[in-house]
């Protein structure tokens, strides 16, 4: 047996170092066989790293190997490089990057989440992941990674308090159906998962946020309009957002907008608008301007609501509708 020609076994950390080297080479290469070989090596290395993090079959991953990989990923700035160069990777390699990100984000040491802590010091990683929505080839991959990031409050806070948060409408309105829905899902995750933090933000940034959000509610795109109305109802009815709800339902413009949506040609839009409109009517302390609008339109509203979606077999909806009719009759 020739002991001198045996290759040294590569450690998981070595695979990460080699991955970085090949990503740098890929960035410097031109199209052709050389670039193809580099991409094949990147795919092989990503598959190897994913396997070390997740284990093989019924075999659990080695804690030492996972620690080596994680520490080397941080040291080699792979969290950033994988996102920036994702569009140059092969299809399967992009999927492996998603798995690697998810496993690293979920890794905990006691009460600490080292990957979350690392990304929290590098907001550019979050923002470059969001920018992935501008590239149709990788948008759903980066969307999956972004949604996983937003599960963690420190990262969701960075997103919500950033200027980049206000680019969500662009990705929702100006992309394909699949990308638009994915982007809306990530915006919703930002606004609903970490309730006290979001309530504090909305309270401090009420005007700017709702000026932006109203553009989505008034979108010419049916899906965007419906999703936005539904999410608005969820936000307003959440107990954590009581002060935001009180402020929103004190606006004449908001009430008039919902009353117009009640007459939309789409029954689904009407239904979602109803769940926002009911908050205005059910408010026991209606501001004078809101009470005045409801009083002026009292008879029309009563006639309208008595015929509104009478074919809907939904006990809660029917109970709420009867409650609103009773409230309006008392105005």
RAHU-V929930 format. One record per run of one state. SS is the DSSP state (2 for helix, 1 for strand, 0 for the rest). FROM is the first residue (numbers start at 0). LEN is the number of residues. If there is no record, write none. Layout:
ss | from | len
SS | FROM | LEN
SS | FROM | LEN
This chain:
ss | from | len
0 | 0 | 2
2 | 2 | 3
0 | 5 | 6
2 | 11 | 17
0 | 28 | 4
2 | 32 | 22
0 | 54 | 1
1 | 55 | 1
0 | 56 | 2
1 | 58 | 1
0 | 59 | 3
2 | 62 | 13
0 | 75 | 2
2 | 77 | 7
0 | 84 | 1
2 | 85 | 3
0 | 88 | 2
2 | 90 | 16
0 | 106 | 2
1 | 108 | 1
0 | 109 | 2
1 | 111 | 1
0 | 112 | 1
2 | 113 | 7
0 | 120 | 2
2 | 122 | 12
0 | 134 | 4
2 | 138 | 11
0 | 149 | 3
2 | 152 | 8
0 | 160 | 2
2 | 162 | 11
0 | 173 | 3
2 | 176 | 16
0 | 192 | 2
2 | 194 | 10
0 | 204 | 1
2 | 205 | 12
0 | 217 | 4
2 | 221 | 16
0 | 237 | 1
2 | 238 | 10
0 | 248 | 3
2 | 251 | 10
0 | 261 | 5
2 | 266 | 16
0 | 282 | 5
2 | 287 | 9
0 | 296 | 1
2 | 297 | 9
0 | 306 | 8
2 | 314 | 15
0 | 329 | 2
